[in-house]
Amino acid sequence: MMKTLQVVLGDRSYPIYIGKNLLSQTELLTQHIKNKEVLIVTNTTIAPLYLQDILTVLTDYQCESVILPDGEQYKNLEVLNQIFDQLLQSHFSRQVTLIALGGGVIGDMTGFAAACYQRGVPFIQIPTTLLSQVDSSVGGKTAVNHALGKNMIGAFYQPQCVIADTKTLDTLDDRQLSSGLAEVIKYGLINDAEFFDWLEQNMLKLRARDPDVLAEAIERSCQDKANIVAEDELEHGVRALLNLGHTFGHAIETGMGYGNWLHGEAIAVGMLMAAELSKRMGWIDDEIVKRIRKILMSAGLPVATPNDMSADQFISLMAVDKKVQDGHVRLILLKGIGNAVISDNYDADKLVETLEFFQHTP
């Protein structure tokens, strides 16, 4: 049974479709393609699994595809150029629609290419990982990485629709599933305590891929994100709450080399670090930190920082972050489960204490 949510952004509003076997529903996709030119962007992992399904749906279209290497380490300007090469070699005009078929890397790169090609063409998100279905495909953040910082080159650019076919999760490996669960847990922590309680009760079913429980987790995550994006599309205020754990986590991804830690793995540790700092600020008690640590572990996620990352390295990498304002790193911290806050007045000494605590905690 398909669920449809709406991201309400005036004339840039669009639907999120969530359900099983959606890739075979021709009209669901084609109603969002206004002209006959289509470029599908996917990767070497997803192409053998699902590319033919999309090509079959689009037999009446002038359809080309570009298959990129798979991995966060390829989310850069050099690989992005392969999309532009294919668009130009195919003589595609401003009437082309790009389709992102893959996880968060493919979605981010395709969206950024769409924002740039001939100053903007439509694109569609077909996310195939849990992380991309619950987070990166929704909200219009598109970007590539730079050697000095994650997602530092990008644009806000909304898709025409998001088609989240839960059947694609059948081919997702366990590590990637856990990575996606980190972002699901995030929604409970930032503003949905009831959802966090539900996740504590249903984590075993989520990891066992119970289809009904997974569908509910995806729907609730997307609805929470859609509500925040509708209120603050360009992240001038409340949308920054969606970055809980991300400043710490992005430092891990950059410091360890893109692709060595999955995004959700880094964010999981980042959220626990944010909770520990919040405790040291006196905003939450140790029981809340223990609950967060327990649910992350039950989701199969790491709860310790990399052994070879020092506190000084964290501070250096966190300084290269989109949330830095006037030279000061803004952090998303917690005042309770479901009560995240944007803070730039935290105690810098307690931040160092937190970093050193994790450095010495196995």
ABEGO torsion letter per residue (X at the ends): XBBBBBBBAEAABBBBBBEBGAAABAAAAAAABABABBBBBBBAAAAAAAAAAAAAAAAABBBBBBBBBBEAAABBAAAAAAAAAAAAAAGBBAABBBBBBEBAAAAAAAAAAAAABGGEBBBBBBBABAAAAAAAABGGBBBBBBAABBGABBBBBBBABBBBBAAAAAABBAAAAAAAAAAAAAAAAAABAAAAAAAAAAAAAAAAGBAAAAAAAAAAAAAAAAAAAAABAAGABAAAAAABGAAAAAAAAAAAEBGABBAAAAAAAAAAAAAAAAAAAGABBAAAAAAAAAAAAAAGBBABBBAABBAAAAAAAAABBAABBGGBBBBBBBAEBGBBBBBAABBAAAAAAAAAAAAABX
